[in-house]
């Protein structure tokens, strides 16, 4: 299936709409344009090494708009990635099991692979939101800010940051921080519930390697990783003795990414 899907990268999508200098788009239109028009075309650009000078002018206009609107965007919980874990604060279920899958540096064109893996183990998606990442879009800045829900957070390790967040915002629920899948398979969670966060960096490490020289594809290798993760998650839900309807799974990334073309 992945090999067949990889053929899509050979088919040129419709060229994205070019924003004219006298036009202005709001945040909703930029999100729609990026996800529906630009990302499919961008994926094709990367696979074919096709530079589009005219399109880069629209990208420059986005950059100007984003800097100008940066403060207002990140004050808005419906637009800013820093607020994506806020729903845990509104849950009044003391015995809820919240599983957060933090998938490091996930490019949007590979997100469907993760979605398919989670569906294949019986999970269903209830909500989907596209959000604007913070600047600079790098892990060492975005991840502490996202975990803490606070700007400029540099307080210690991730586990400590999450425990402080739980005390402040998540009804002081127990927090379990995991940095690999093996750790997920060996934990036991009390019936009273908890917040479990998996910091999944294997996909990011894979995307920084040259899998194509090994006669495989990023799609195929990411699917293997995501399948293992989905199986570990569903096993954890089976092992929990609490009410199954009180399990909620959140999936997010800390920032997106794409391969930069030489001309850029």
C-alpha positions in Angstrom: 0.0 0.0 0.0 2.8 2.4 0.9 4.6 1.7 -2.3 1.5 2.4 -4.3 0.8 5.6 -2.4 4.4 6.7 -3.0 3.5 6.9 -6.7 1.3 9.9 -5.9 4.5 11.9 -5.5 5.1 11.5 -9.2 1.8 13.1 -10.2 1.9 16.9 -10.3 -1.0 18.3 -8.2 -2.8 21.5 -9.1 -0.6 24.5 -8.5 -1.6 26.4 -5.4 -3.4 29.7 -5.7 -0.9 32.6 -5.8 -1.7 35.4 -3.5 -1.5 38.8 -5.1 0.3 41.7 -3.3 -2.9 43.7 -3.1 -4.8 40.7 -1.5 -5.0 39.6 2.1 -5.9 36.3 3.6 -6.9 35.6 7.2 -5.8 32.8 9.4 -8.6 30.4 8.3 -7.7 30.9 4.6 -4.0 30.4 5.3 -4.7 27.2 7.1 -7.0 26.0 4.3 -4.5 26.9 1.6 -1.6 25.3 3.4 -3.3 22.0 4.1 -5.4 21.6 0.9 -3.3 23.3 -1.8 0.3 23.9 -0.7 1.3 20.7 1.1 0.3 18.3 -1.7 2.2 20.5 -4.1 5.1 20.9 -1.8 5.4 17.1 -1.4 5.6 16.8 -5.2 8.2 19.6 -5.3 10.4 17.7 -2.8 10.2 14.4 -4.7 10.9 16.0 -8.1 13.3 18.7 -6.9 11.1 21.3 -8.6 11.6 24.9 -7.5 8.7 27.3 -8.1 9.9 30.9 -8.0 6.4 32.4 -8.3 5.1 30.3 -5.5 7.9 31.5 -3.2 6.5 35.0 -3.5 3.3 33.8 -1.8 5.4 32.0 0.8 7.1 35.3 1.5 3.8 37.0 1.9 2.8 34.4 4.4 5.9 35.0 6.4 5.2 38.7 6.5 1.6 38.1 7.5 2.6 35.6 10.2 5.1 37.9 11.8 2.6 40.8 11.8 -0.2 38.7 13.3 2.0 36.5 15.6 0.9 37.9 18.9 -2.8 37.8 18.2 -2.5 34.2 16.7 -0.8 32.9 19.8 -3.2 34.5 22.2 -6.0 32.5 20.5 -6.3 28.9 21.8 -8.1 27.9 18.6 -5.1 28.9 16.5 -1.9 28.4 18.6 -0.1 25.1 19.1 1.0 26.2 22.5 -2.6 25.7 23.8 -3.2 22.3 22.3 -3.0 20.4 25.6 -5.5 22.8 27.3 -8.4 20.4 26.8 -6.9 18.3 29.6 -7.7 21.2 32.0 -11.4 21.1 31.2 -11.8 17.4 32.0 -13.5 16.9 35.3 -13.2 13.1 35.3 -10.8 12.2 38.1 -10.5 8.7 36.8 -9.8 9.6 33.2 -6.8 8.1 31.4 -5.3 10.7 29.1 -2.6 9.4 26.6 -0.6 12.1 24.8 1.3 11.1 21.7 3.9 13.8 21.1 5.3 12.9 17.6 8.4 14.9 17.2 8.7 17.0 14.0 5.9 15.4 12.0 5.6 16.7 8.4 1.9 17.1 7.4 2.3 14.9 4.4 3.1 11.9 6.6 0.3 12.6 9.2 -2.1 10.3 7.3 0.2 7.3 8.0 -0.1 7.9 11.7 -3.9 8.3 11.4 -4.2 5.1 9.5 -2.1 3.2 12.1 -4.3 4.4 14.9 -7.5 3.5 13.0 -6.1 0.0 12.2 -6.0 -0.9 15.9 -9.6 0.2 16.4 -9.3 3.8 17.4 -11.4 6.6 15.9 -10.7 10.3 15.5 -13.1 12.7 17.1 -11.4 16.1 16.4 -8.8 17.5 14.1 -7.2 21.0 14.3 -4.5 22.6 12.3 -2.6 25.1 14.4 0.3 27.5 14.0 3.6 26.6 15.6 5.7 28.9 17.7 8.8 30.6 16.5 11.5 29.5 16.2 10.1 26.2 15.0 12.7 24.0 16.8 12.2 21.3 19.4 14.2 22.9 22.2 11.9 25.9 22.1 8.5 24.5 21.1 8.4 21.3 23.2 9.0 23.0 26.6 6.5 25.7 25.7 3.9 23.2 24.6 4.4 20.9 27.6 4.2 23.8 30.1 1.6 25.9 28.2 3.8 28.9 29.0 6.0 31.2 26.9 9.7 31.1 27.5 9.6 28.0 29.7 13.1 26.6 30.2 12.4 24.9 33.6 14.3 21.7 33.8 13.5 18.4 32.2 10.3 17.4 30.4 9.1 15.2 33.3 9.4 18.0 35.8 7.7 20.4 33.4 4.7 18.0 33.0 4.3 17.4 36.7 4.2 21.2 37.3 1.6 21.5 34.5 -0.5 18.7 36.1 -0.3 20.5 39.5 -1.3 23.8 38.0 -3.8 22.8 35.2 -4.7 19.1 35.2 -6.3 18.6 38.6 -3.0 17.3 40.0 -3.3 14.1 38.1 -0.4 11.6 38.2 1.9 12.1 35.2 3.9 9.4 33.5 6.6 10.6 31.1 7.8 8.0 28.5 10.6 8.5 26.0 10.3 5.2 24.2 7.8 2.5 23.3 9.5 -0.2 25.4 8.7 1.9 28.5 5.1 2.1 27.5 4.7 -1.7 27.3 6.0 -2.1 30.9 4.0 0.5 32.8 0.9 -0.1 34.9 -1.6 2.6 35.6 -3.9 2.8 38.6 -7.7 2.7 38.0 -7.9 6.3 39.3 -6.4 7.5 36.0 -3.4 9.6 34.9 -1.8 11.6 32.2 0.7 9.5 30.1 2.9 11.3 27.6 5.0 9.5 25.0 7.7 11.6 23.6 8.1 9.8 20.3 11.3 10.8 18.5 11.9 7.8 16.4 10.1 9.3 13.4 12.2 12.4 13.5 15.4 10.4 13.7 14.3 8.3 10.7 13.6 11.4 8.6 17.1 12.6 9.2 18.5 9.4 7.8 19.0 8.2 4.2 16.5 5.4 4.0 16.3 5.6 0.2 19.9 4.3 0.0 18.6 1.1 1.7 16.1 0.5 -1.0 13.1 1.5 1.0 11.0 4.7 1.5 10.2 7.1 4.3 6.5 6.1 4.0 7.3 2.5 4.5 9.6 3.0 7.4 7.3 5.5 9.1 4.4 3.1 8.8 6.4 0.5 10.7 7.2 2.9 13.5 3.6 4.2 13.7 2.2 0.7 13.6 4.4 -0.3 16.6 3.3 2.9 18.4 -0.4 2.2 17.8 -0.1 -1.4 18.9 1.6 -0.2 22.2 -1.1 2.4 22.8 -4.0 -0.1 22.3 -2.2 -2.6 24.6 -2.0 0.0 27.3 -5.7 0.7 27.0 -6.4 -3.0 27.3 -4.3 -3.3 30.4 -6.0 -0.4 32.2 -8.7 -1.6 34.6 -10.7 1.7 34.5 -13.8 2.5 32.4 -12.8 2.3 28.7 -15.0 5.3 27.8 -12.9 7.4 30.1 -9.8 7.0 27.9 -8.8 9.9 25.7 -5.9 10.0 23.3 -4.3 13.2 22.1 -1.9 13.3 19.1 0.2 16.3 18.4 3.6 17.3 17.0 5.8 20.1 18.3 6.4 21.6 14.8 6.1 20.6 11.2 8.9 20.2 8.7 9.8 19.7 5.1 12.9 19.1 3.0 14.5 22.4 1.8 15.3 22.5 -1.9 18.8 23.7 -2.9 17.5 26.8 -4.6 15.8 27.9 -1.4 
